[in-house]
Amino acid sequence: MLRELYLDAKNIKEKDPAAKNILEVIILYPGFHVLISHRIGHLFYKMNLFFIARLISQISRFLTGIEIHPGAKIGKRLFIDHGMGIVIGETAEIGNDCTIYHQVTLGGTGKDKDKRHPTVNNNVIIGAGTKVLGPITIGNNAKIGAGAVILKDVEENATAVGVPASRVIEKKG
């Protein structure tokens, strides 16, 4: 787990031009702190120690302003930039090398049972204020514009914008 956390910190340093060094990321970045607590809480969640897992996530929410349910599955090298107000639901899944900006919700619609939250594949960028709702899939290398409301699947290599996202632009080349 320590190696994964180091790679998370290194990734943040590489993606954020404001980060001067890895030590600064480790000490000062709430997006990194929430990854530490989520990984610990997720271990407790997998052991069916749900109360302890939720306690860890709620303490982390209080300290960082970022709420990640301990049941959410998060891949490697997630970059949470300016994380305040991010909410990630219990059945959400996030792939590797994704970037999520502030005020993003990966949430449910209240209509679904079992899988209720989105699956975000690898190398996805989700802009500030975006709401991705329901058991939908965001394809590899997709980009979601700031403030979008995503209620349907987004194909890989596509860019989705709008409220609700009615305009999807496929990446050329």
Helices and strands as residue ranges (DSSP letters): H 2-15, H 22-28, H 30-46, H 50-64, E 67-68, E 73-74, E 79-81, E 87-88, E 93-94, E 99-101, E 105-107, E 119-120, E 125-126, E 131-133, E 137-138, E 143-144, E 149-150, E 158-162, E 165-170
